[in-house]
């Protein structure tokens, strides 16, 4: 059996301020760095043989916290990069709601139907992320691997392994540094863990977090 831990990156200032990130690079803030350290500690007693990451620094920095503790390199893969939000990237949520009211409403109600102007749609995200996951599985038979990615990518991959289409996007929650576990054996997937944030109990006393 191959076990893949799928993890979202830590908090950035743009998460905190509710600014769409997408392909724009932003680093972890102090909270995100603390989350990354807690994540690494969470994996202390878990065997890992490979660590993969989105090429964006917020993901790489989070991945490095785990990889360094395991004396492993971080291998970046373009399939795990964040969704390209096109014209929305760098804009605060409140501005998007005003300037793109109809499209934002569609995004909340029918995410599978949205193609972001100048960016991607969820079908494209699923295709490249799934290809990346397949490579991780091929390269790590009977081993444990970690993939450090982004909210949209982790949601879509979880939907994919559960056999759900992209319309179920909002039914999967992914907090910062949430841990998900996917087990793969003889061509079949079992999802054994979703959105585990127990390692953040001392960082976030209020566990109610916005999905952003």
Secondary structure, DSSP 8 states (H G I E B T S, - for coil): -EEEEEEE---BHHHHTTB--TTS---B-HHHHHHHHHHHHHTTTS--SEEEE-SSHHHHHHHHHHHHHHT--EEE-GGGS----GGGTT-BHHHHHHHTHHHHHHHHH-GGG-B-TTS-BHHHHHHHHHHHHHHHHHHTTTSEEEEEE-HHHHHHHHHHHTT--GGGGGGS---TT-EEEEEEETTEEEEEEEEE-GGGTTT-SS------
